[in-house]
Amino acid sequence: MLKRAFVARNEIAHELDITKPKADVRARLETLQKRRSIGEIQGYVKEIINVGQLVINDVSGRLRVANYEQFRQARWEDITQKS
């Protein structure tokens, strides 16, 4: 699903590059555009958002572990010292 979402995203980006070509060329270029259903696009958007959330959750977990390790190795004086 994620791969299909990015393929569709790339296709849409290229389709949007078709801006005001000459009238005789426009009809041929418009045949490059694909029709996508709302449900299909919603599925792609949800998949990309879910993957983004997984990345955020993973980074958050790694930061918590890193901070815990840093905290665990710190001395009490280091922790209570005011900046």
N, C-alpha and C positions, 0 to 999 in steps of 0.2 A: 504494500500500500504506500509506504513512504517513497519508494522508488517511482511509482506511478505519479505520486503527488509532485515530485520534483521534475519529472518529465513534462507533466502538464504545465507546471510553472514556467519551465524553459520555453515551451511552445507558446504560451501566452505572451511571454516577454518578446519573443520574435514576432508574434502577430501584432503586438503593439508598435513595433518598429515600422509598420506599414502606415505611414502618415502622409496623407495628401499626395500620393503619386499621381502622375498624369492620368487622365480619365481612361485612355486606351489601355493602360497597363493595370489600372486599379482592379478591374473585374478578374483578371488572371490572378492577381495577388490575393484577392479576397477568397479565392478557392482554397488557399492555404489554411484559412481559419477553420477550426473545428468547433462543432457545437458540443457543449458540455451541459449536463443537467445540473440543476441546483443541488440535488442530492449527491451527485458525484463531487462537486466542488466542496460541499459541506464535509464530506468524508475526508477529502484531502486536507482541508483546513484543520479538522479535528485531529488528524494523524500528526500533522506538523506541530500543532500546539502540544499534543501529548509528548512528542519526542523532545520538544523544547523544555517541557516541565521535567522530564526525566533527567535531562542534562543539568538543569538548575538544582534538582534534588541531589544528584550525585555530587556536584560541586559543593553544595551546602554541607553534605555529610563529610566530605573530605576536609572542609575547613573546620568543622567541629572536631574531628579527630586531630587535625594539626594543632588546633588551639588547646585541646586537652593534653596532648603530648607536651606542648610548650609549657602549659600550666603545671603539669606533673613534674617537670624537670626544674621548675623555678624554685627559688628559695622564698621563704615567707617574707623576708625583707624586701625582695624584689616585687612581690605581689602587693604589699601594703605601702610601698614607697609612693609618695605623691609626686606627680609630674611637675 
